[in-house]
Amino acid sequence: MIKTIKSKYNAKKVKHDWFIFDSKIEYDYYLYLKELEKIGKIKAIYIHPVYILQPQFIKNNKKYREIKYVADFKVIYPNKTEIVDIKWMATNEALLKKKMFNYKYPNDILVWIVYIKKRWGRVEYDENKKMKKNEKKDKINNI
C-alpha cells in the first residue's frame, strides 16, 4: 500500500509496505531499481543504509553524538557497489557529509543522482549543476 506524508522541502514522504521514502522521486527510483533487479542487472538493493562518519565522543564531560550519513540506497551490481542519493539540491550539511563520507569510505562509490526530463539518467548532481549553470549562461548570452 502506498501512503503519502508531508516532509521537508515540500516533498511528500511515501510509505510503501514497511519502507518510508523521503519523496515520490525516491520511491520512483526504488521502483526503477526493482525493475533492474528483476532482469538481473542488480544483485541487491538496500534502503537507507547508515554510515558512521564520526563516532560519538565525550569532551569536558559533554557527550557528542555520532555523525551519520544515511544514503537513499546501496545498490549491489554484479561488478560494483554504489551508494546512491537522490538530490534536487544540496545543503551545506549534505556537501560536508559527502566530503566526510568520501574521506572515511574511500573505496565506496557515492553517487548523487538527479531525475531529468521524466526519466532516470546517470547524470550525477555535480554534472547536473554544471549543465544548469551553462544553460543560464546561454540564456543570458541569447538575450
HELIX and SHEET records of a PDB file:
HELIX    1   1 LYS A    8  ASN A   10  5                                   3    
HELIX    2   2 LYS A   24  LYS A   38  1                                  15    
HELIX    3   3 ASN A   92  LYS A  104  1                                  13    
HELIX    4   4 TYR A  125  ASN A  141  1                                  17    
SHEET    1   A 3 ILE A   2  LYS A   6  0                                        
SHEET    2   A 3 LYS A  12  HIS A  16 -1                                        
SHEET    3   A 3 PHE A  19  PHE A  21 -1                                        
SHEET    1   B 5 ALA A  44  ILE A  47  0                                        
SHEET    2   B 5 PHE A  73  ILE A  76 -1                                        
SHEET    3   B 5 THR A  81  ILE A  86 -1                                        
SHEET    4   B 5 ILE A 109  ILE A 116  1                                        
SHEET    5   B 5 ARG A 119  GLU A 124 -1                                        
SHEET    1   C 2 VAL A  50  GLN A  54  0                                        
SHEET    2   C 2 ILE A  67  VAL A  70 -1                                        
SHEET    1   D 2 PHE A  57  LYS A  59  0                                        
SHEET    2   D 2 LYS A  62  TYR A  64 -1                                        
END                                                                             
